[in-house]
């Protein structure tokens, strides 16, 4: 072949990476691996084969974990955790630096082993996965070094159970183990059944780094091992995988008190506006969809192209697809490798074959004989309700349709139950920064895709899960604020006489959509003072009242788009109006509770309102130092509609403490007033009515918390549920929240000191962080 022929055809000869070192490492273990528990490998037991998906050849036999193995690993981690924490941040940092350096020293070995086990192209393993894994350990070594100065009130959670998927085996391990260790936790990690080998190689280098025994434990096996870890005596579960499994984990851990991070599926939109650099957008799409054969939770698999350029864009895209090279993943010249396993290949094939809509284009490329190969595929012109537009395919399949206006693009992009990532392409920076905050996604890339770094938070909203990995925000998942608590006893409503203490009958209504409304049930119950004298009646709220309140809150979505300055002014106004009636509210609290704490509670409530107002325009995001020519902006956004069961032990202060920071950040609330002492809340809505707060931003229901908790937690239009009731409803709320995987913040039947709880602590629960990547330059 002449040079001219090469330039005409752009054919590449093979450039295959040698697998000798990786196969030699497997051979040194006799091709059989046990678990890594308490600093040593166990003897291999009954197990399963790990195969090369490109050839079907057996690479090694990996042990299937048992209940005894999980118990031993958790015991070892528990035993090691105290000493690991006691090392201090600088002490832990030294080990993390050592691990990072060893990852660098053995980088090619890790890359080749990852490609053999997973089937992704060696270029991706070598240039993306392994360097990013190294980066996470270096970055979090620095976090460990800084922890005691920058996070003085933070303490580790304890033992963390971690379950990682097969699409990025080593990288997901690094995302989870590095921050956990940095903050003083120990871990029990289960790698994916299909791809356990790089986790076991990582265990090897933990030994080389001199990591203390029991700090890292790795138990291999199928999903049953993951279930055992979830059920084990651990303090946190971190899971990356499918939404269906994440939903089961949420239900299984309900009421256990275990911290939970879920990074789940996605159906990410890839939006191309008519002023975009089309060739760059096409090339970006190659990385968005055919990177790792499309087996990426944040893959931009839903293409939305502005109608005026769709024909041109699709012509260039199809031409680019036809040039993609598919073949041996160890060949440095190929673009697309293999699907991880025949089972996954079958799942992709079934989804695509079941579809008869749209126009299909399959890349004009020859598939290798044997192996789990699937061709890059485009299915164009699908309706928004088509299963392929809604369901995660997790393969090299792109689907899409057109849009006409930016508003339509946003509506189409958000027409999904997921919310992990989004990509948009436009040369108009004003348009980009207008659209990005409107997208329901935890990460947005502008004129780029699949950018990741340890300094930038990553995670989703909606059914893509909750919690973040990476950056300062990711450390919340592995720390807690040190606070002393004690068991909270249920406070029963006082029962007594039916005669009103004042001689007048008073029936307090509910407050929904800015109006006082009667309960749907038509029932009311008496509220008595501490001596049994009747103070009035309140409505018995139920499912339909929750429905009406949530609808009102949804209709007040404009509150989240208002400025922090405006929200601060209204909060100041609420504080002033409460202050004007301070003695009245103090007397009301004293009469209901029988204590003499009313004045203190009212004064603290006023200060809580002022503090929330002060934070309304000051709880900022940050610009992360990521290694690109560009910035990664972390924006703090409201969670959305929050349902909250207010504390019984502080009927006014508890309500204000939850409400004020939440609305300061732009959320809308459905508040269930204190069950035994509801009149503090029904009096308070009179303050709201005179303080310019838009209708629907705060809605107040009365009734039994047990009757209101389940419909709030199960409602698909509620984004988070908080519970500080003296009735311990934590398990019921967390179990019901699994429906749409909403965030929860519950007390597990423990007390909270509402007088000293920092407003900033509540703000973290009232916000979601969105990372917007903005590369710049020509």
N, C-alpha and C positions, 0 to 999 in steps of 0.2 A: 504494500500500500504506500502510495506517495504522500508527501506532505499535503499536496492539494486534495487528495482523496480524503485525508483525515479531516481537513477543514470543511470539506463539502458534506461529509457524512456525520462528523463529530462522534464517530465510533470510538469506544475506549477498549483497550485491551485489559485483561484481568490484572488486578494488583491486589492479590490476596494476602491478608495478614496471617502470619503463622500462629497456629493454635498450640504449638508445642509446649510452651511454658505453662499455659493454663491446663492442658491435659496432663502435664507432668505433676502439677500441684494436686490434681485429682488422684493421680496414680500414687502419690506419696501417702495418701490416705486410703490406699487400696480400693478406691472407688466407692467407699461406704462411709457415711457420716452419721455420727450421733448428734446429740444436742450439745450446746455450750452452756453449762450450768456451773455456777460458783467457780468460775475461772478456769474450767477445764472441759474438754470434750468427753462426753459419756460414750460408753461402748455402743456401736451401732446396734439397733434393734430392728424389729419388723418394720418395713417401710415401703417405699414406692420409688419408681424410677423417675429421674429427672432427665428429660430428653432434649436433644437439639431439634427445634421445630423446623429447621431447614432441611434436615435429613432424616429425622425420626430415630437417629441413633441414641442409645442410652449413654448419658454422660456419667451418671453416678446414681447410687441408691441412697435415699435420704430417709431417716427414721421418722415414723409416725408417732407423734407425741401422745402420751397417755395422761390420765388424770394425775398419776403419781409424778410424772415428769413436770407437769405444770406446778404442782404443789411444791416440789423441790426447788424449782426456779423462783417461785414467789417467796419461799422461806429464805433462800439465799439473798434475794434482793432486799427483803425486810431486814435481815441481819446486817447487811452492808450499809444500809441507808444512813443510819446515824453517824457512822464514822466518815462516810463520804460527805455529808453535810458539814461535819465538824472540821473538815479540811479547809473550809473557807473558799471564797471565790478564787483568790489567787492560786491556792493549792490545786483546785480543780482545773483551772486554766492550763496549768502545765501539762496535765494529761491530755486535754483536748488539743493543745498544740502538737503534742507528740503524735496523736492519732492523725491529725491533719498532715503532718510531715510524712508519716508512713503511707498514707493514701497517695501522696505525691510520688514517693519512692517506688510504689508498686502500681502506678497508674495504668501502665499498659496491661499488666496482668489482670487488673480489675476490668478494664475495658473489654479485653478479649473474652474473659469468662462471662461477662454480662451479655455479650453478643451471642456466644455459644448457647447460653441458657435461655435467653429471651427472644432472639431472632431479629433484634433491631440492627440496622447497619452499623458497622464498626465506627464509621465517622461520627455517628451520633453518640455512641458510648464514649468514644475517645475525646470528642471535642465539647460535649455538653454534659452528659450525666456525671462522669467522674470529676471533671473540674468543679462542677457545682457542688458535689458532695464534699470535696475538699474545702470549698469556700464556706460551707455551713459550719464545719468544725473550726476553721480559723475564726470566723465571725463570732461564733458562740464562745470560743475561748476568750475573746475580748469581752463578751457580755459577762462571763464568769468573773473576769478581772474587775469589772466595774460594778458588779451587783451590789456590793455592800455600801458603796457610796451613792449610787443612782437609785437603788431600790431598797432603801433602809428598812421599810416596813414589810418587805416581801419575805415569805418563807416557802420552802419547797412543799409540794403536796405529799410526797412519800414515795410509794412504789407505783410505777406507771406501767400499765399493760398497753402494748402497742401492736397494731396489726396493719401490715402494709400490703399493697397490691403487687401484681406481677408486671405492670407496665413500666415502672421505674424502680426496680428492686433496691438498688443501692442508694439512689437519690432519696427515695421516700424514707429509707432507714435513717439517712443523715438528717433529713428534715425533722425527724422525731427524736432520735437519740441525742443529737447535739444540744438542743435547748433543754431537754430534760436533765441531762448530766450537768450542764452549765449551772442550772438553778439549784442543784443539790439533790435531785431525785435519782433513784435507781430504776432500772427498766427490765421488763420481761417482754421480749419482742418475738412475734411470729411472722416470719417471711411468708410470701405466697407459696402455695404448694408447687406451682409450676416453676418457680424461680427462686430457689433457696440458696444457690451456691455462692453468690457474692456476699450474702449475709454471713455465711460460714467462713468465708475468707476474711471478712471483717472481724469475726470473732478471733481469728488467728492474729490479726494485727493488734487487737486489744491486749492479747497476751504479750506481744512484742513491745507494746507501749508501757507495760507494767501496770495496767489498770488494776486496781484492787479487786479481789475476788468478789463476785456477786453483784458488782455495779452494773454490768451488762450480762444478761442471760438471753439466749436465743433457743427457742423451742420450735422445731419444725413440725409440719403436718398439714392436714386439710382443714376445712372449716370447723370441724368439731373441736380442734385445738383452740381456735379463736374463741369459740363459745365457752370453753373452759376458762380461758383467760378473762373473758368478760365477767364470768361468774365468780372468779377467784377473789381473794382478800387483797385487792389492790385499791389504790386511792384515785386512780384516774385511768380512763380508757381513751386512747387516741386511735382512731380508725380512718383509713382511707380505702374506699371501695364503692360498691354499688349503693344506690339509694335504698333499695329493698333491704339489704343487710343492715344499713345504718338505721333504718326504721325499727328493725327488730332489736338492735342494740339499745336504742333509746327506750324501748318498752321493757327490755330485760333489766336495765339498770335503774328503772324508775324507783324513786324512794330510797335508793341505796346510799345516797350521798356522794357517789363517785363523780368526780369531775369528768366531763365528756367533751371531746372534740371530734367532729365528724366532717370529713372532706369527701364529698360524695360525687354523684354524677353530674353531667351537664349536657346542654344542647346549645352551645354558644353561638351567638350570631356573629357573622362576618359581614359588615356593612360597607359598601363601596358607593360613595357619592360621585356625582357626575364630574366633579373637578379633580378627582383623584389621579395620581400618576398610575395609569392602568397597568403598565408593565411591572411596576413595583408591587402593586396590589395583587397581581397574578402570582408573582414570585412569593409574596407573603402568604398567599393562600396555599401554595405548595407546602410551606412550613406549618401552616395552621392545620391542614387536614391530613397530609400524607407523612408528616413527621411521626416516626414510630408506628407507621402503618395505620394511623388514625386511632390508635389505642391510647388516647390521651383524654382525660376527663374534661379538659378545657379546650378540646379541639374545636376550631371554628367550622363546625360541620353544617351550619345553616347559613347559606350564602344569600345575602340580600343586596341586590344591585339596582341602582337608580335606573328607571326605565329608559331614559334617553341614551344611555351608554351600554345597555345590556347586550345588544347584538355584537358590538365590537368586543366587549369584555369577554363574552362567552367564546367567540371565535379564537381569541388569543389564549384563553384558558384551555380549550380543547387541544390546540396546537401544542401547548406546554405539556399537557397530560401525556400526549403521544410520544414525548421525548423522555419521559421518566424511565429510568432503568431499574428493572426488578431482577433480583438474583441473589447469589450467595451473600449473606450478611457480612461475611468476613472480607468481601471484596470492597476495597476502598473506593471503587468507582460506581457503586450502585446507589440508588436513591431510596428504594423501598425494599424492605426485607420481608420477613415472614410474620404471619399471625402466630401468636404465642403457642397455640395448642389446637389440635383438631376440633375440640369442643367449641372453642371460640370461633373458629372458621365456620363451623356448621351454623352457629347462631347468626353470624353475619349473613351467610347465604340464605337462610330461611327468611330473615327480615326483608332482604332485597327481592327475593323471588316471590314473596307474597304481594308485592306492589305491582300494580298495573297502570298507574297514573304517570303523567309527565313524560319527558323525553330523556332517554338514557344514553349516555356516552361512556363507553368503556375504553380505557387507554389502549391504543394500538401497539401493544407490546406483547412479546412472547413470555409466557410464564414458564419458569423452570419445571422440569419433570420432578414429581415427588415434592414433599415438603408442604407446609401450610401457607401457600401463596394465594393472594387474592388481588385482582387488578384494581388500580385506581379507577373509581367510578363516579360519574356525575349524573344526577337525576334532577332535571330542571322543570320548573313550571308546576310545582306541587301546591296544593291548597294548604292553608295554615293548619287545618285539622287532620291532614294526612298523617298516619302513624310515623312515617319516616321524618316528618317535620317536628314531631313531638317526642319521639323515643330516641334514647341514646343507642346508636348503632355500634359504636366502639370498634370501628374498622375503617378502611380507606374509602369511605363512601361520603360524597358531598351531595347535599340536596339544597334546593333554593327556589327563589321567586324574585319578582321585581317589586319596587316601591316607587312612588312618585314624589313625595315630599318628605322632609326630615321628620315631621310629626308621624307620618305613616311608618317611617323606618323604625322609630322608637316603639310604636305600638306593635309592629310585627316582631321586633327584637324581644320585647317583654312578654310576648304571647307564648309563654312556656312556664311550666312549674319549676324549672331550674333557675339558677342565678349564680353561676360560677364565674364566667368570664365573658368578655365581648371584645371585638376588634372593630375599629372604624378607620376608613381611609378617606382623607380629604386634604387638599392643600389649603383650606380655609381654617386657620387655627381658631377663629371665633366660632365657627360651626362645630368644630371638634370639641371645644371646651363647653359649648352649650349642650351638646348631645350627651357627652360622657356621663355627667352626673344624673341624667335621666334614665340611664340604663340600669336595670335590676341585675347587678352583677357585682361580685366582690373585687374583680380586677377588670380594668379596661385598658386595652392597648391602642394607642393612636399611631397610625402609619407604621405599625410593627405588629408582631404577634409572638406569643410564646416566649416572652422575656421573663426571666425569673432571677431572683437574687436573694441571698440570705438576709439582706437588709430591708427587703420590701415584703410586707405582709401578703399572704396568699390564702384565699379561702372564699367560701360562697355564702349566699343567702338563699332563702326559700328552701326548696328540697335539694339544694346542693350542699346543705349542711350548715354548721355554725362553728365559730372559732377561727383563729388565724394561725398560720405557721410562717415564721420569719419576722425579722424586725423587732422593735420594742413591743409592738402589739402582740406578737406571738408569744412573748414571755408570760402573758396573763394565763395562758393555758397550762403553765407548769409552776405557777406560784399562787399563793393566796395571801391576803392581808392578815397579819396576825391579830386576832381578836378573841377575847375570852367570851365564851357563851355558856349557858346552862340550859337544862331542859325547860321548856315552856309549858306551863299548865294551861289547860283550856279554861277560858273565862266564860262562865255561864251567864246568860241574861238574868237580871233580877226579876222575880215574879212577885206580885203583890196585889194590892187593892185595885179595883176598877175605877175608882173615883179619881178625877184629875186633881193634882196638887193645887192647881191654880183656880179650880172651879170651871175651867173652860176646856173644851175638847179641842185637841190639836192633832191633825193628821198630816204628817210630813209626806210630800210627794217625792217621786224620783226626779232626777234631772237629766234629760236626754235631749240632745240637739239644741241646747240653750233654752229649753222650756221645762217647766214643771209638769210631770205627767203621772198619771195613776198607774199602778201595777197592772199588767195584763191579767194576772190571776184573779183580781178583785178581792184578794184577802189582805188583811193587815194584822199586825200583832202589836200588843202593848209594849211600851218602853217605860220602865219604872226607875225611880231614883234608888239610891242605896238603902233607903228606909222602906221601900216597897210602895211608895206613892206614885201614882200614874203621872208621867210627864207628857205622854202623847202616844200616837200610833205611827208605825211606819209600814210601808207596803212590803209584801212578801214577793220578792222578785224571782223570776224563773227564766226558762229557756227563751221565751219570746221577748222578754225584756232585754236579755243579752243580745238577741238578734237586732232589736231596734237600736240599741246603744252602739253596736258595732257598725251598723249602717250609717248612723249619724257621724261616728268617728271617721269612717271612710270618706264621707262627703266633705269632711273638713281637711282634705289633703293639702289644700293651699297653705295651711299653717306651717307645714314642713318646708315650703318654698319661701316663707317670709324671712326677713333678715333677723339676725341675732339681736340687733339693736332694737327692732320693734318688739320682739319677744321680751327683751329685758325691760322695756318701758311698761309693758302690761304686767309683768311680775312685780315691778316696783309698785304699781298701782294697786295690785291685789294686797301687797304687804301693807300699804298705807290704809286701805279700807279695813283690813283685819285689825290693824292697830287702833283704829277709831272705835272699834267694838270689843277691844281687848277684855275689858272687865266682864262684859256679857258672856263672851266665850269661856272665860276662866270659870265663871259661876256655873255655866252649863256642864263643863267637864267635871267640876267638883260634885255637882248634884248627881250626875250619872254614876261616877266611879266611887263616890264616898270618900275619896282621898282629898288632900289639900294641895294637889300638884297642878291645879288648873292654870294659875298665873305663870308658873315656870314653863308649862307646856305651850301656852299661847306665846310667851316671849320667845321661846325657842323656834316656834313656827314662823314668827315674823322674821327672825334672823335667817331661817332656812330659805324663806322666800327672797330675801335680799341677797343671800349668797348665790342662789340659783340665778337670779337676775344678773349678778356680777359675772357669772361664768357664761351667760348666754352667748356673748360675742367674743369669748376668750378661750373656749375649749377647742384649741386648734389642732389641725393635723401637723404633718411635718413633711419635709423634703428629704428623702432617703439618699444616702450616698451610694448609688449603684454604679457598677463599673461599665457604663456606657456614656456616649456623648449625648446626654439627655438627663431628664429627671424622673424620679418616681414620686408622685405626689400622693400622700396618704391623707384622704379627706374624711372627716367625721360626719356621718350622716345619721339622721334619725332612724330608729328601728322601724317605726311605722305606727301601727295600732297596738297598744299594750293594754292587756287586761291585768288588773292588780287587786288582790284581796288585801285590804288594809289591816294594819295591826290592831289588835284588841286592847293591848296594854297601854297604848298611847293613841287614843282615837282621833285626836286632831293633829298632833305632831306627826304621827305615822303617815296619815293621809297626805299632809303637806310635804313630808320628806320624800315620798314617792312621786307625787304629782309635780312639784316645782322643778326638779332637775329634768324630768322627762319632757315637760312642755318647753323648758328652756332650750332643749335640743331639737324641738320641732315635732315631737311625737304627739299623738292623740291618745286619750286614755278612756278606758271603761273601768271605773273604780267601784269595787264592792265595799261599802262602808263597814266600819267595825260592827260585827254582829251584835254584841251585847250593848254597845254604846253608839248607836247610829246617828243620834241627833246632832252630834258635833259636825258630821258631814252634811246633813240636811240644812243645818244653819249656815254652813260654809258656802253652799251654792248661792246663797243670797249675796255673799261677798263677790262671787264670780259674776253674778248678773250685773253688778254695778261697776265692773272693772274693765270693760271693753274687750273681754275675752270672746273670740268668735264662737258661735254656737257649734257644738259637736267636738270641740277640742278636749273638753273634760266632760265626761258623763258619769253620773253617780247613781248607783243602784243600791237598794237595801234588801236585806233578806238573809237567809241562812247561807253561809259560805259554802257549805256542802252542796247546796242546790245551784249555786252560781259557778262553782269552780269547773265542773265538767263541761258545761256548754261553752265556757270561755276557752278552756284548754283545747277543746275539739274543734272550735270554729276555724274554718279555713281562711277567713279574712282577718284573723288575729295573728300578729307577727311575733308576739312574745307574751308570756304570762308570768307574773310575779305573785308570790304568795307569802304573806307574813301573818297569816291568821293564827290564832291560838289553837284552832283545830288543825291538826297536822294532816294536810291534804297534799303533801308534796308528792307522794307516790302516785296518787290519782291524777294529778296535774301532769306529771312527767310522762305517765303512760298515755294519757289522752293526747298529749302534744305530739306524739309520734306521727299523727295523721299527716301533718304538713311540716313536720320537723321544725316547729317554732322554737325559739329560744325560751328557756325558763330560768327563773331566779327564785328559789324557794328556800324556806328556813329549816326544813327537816325537823321541825318541832323544837328548834333552839331559839333562845332569846336574841334580841338585837338591842343594843343601847342606842336608842333613837336620839338621845341628847348629844352624843359624841360622834355619831356616824358622819364621816366627812362627805360633803356634797360631791367631791370629785370621785369618790368611790362609786356613788350612784350614777354619775355621768357615764362611767365606763359601761354600765349595764344598759344605759339609755341610748347608746350609739352603736353603729356599725362602721367599721373602717373600710373605705374603698381605696384601692391603689390604682392610680391612673399613670400609666407610663407614657412619657412624652419625649421621644427622641427628637433631636434637632440637628440642623446642618443640611447641606446639600449632598 
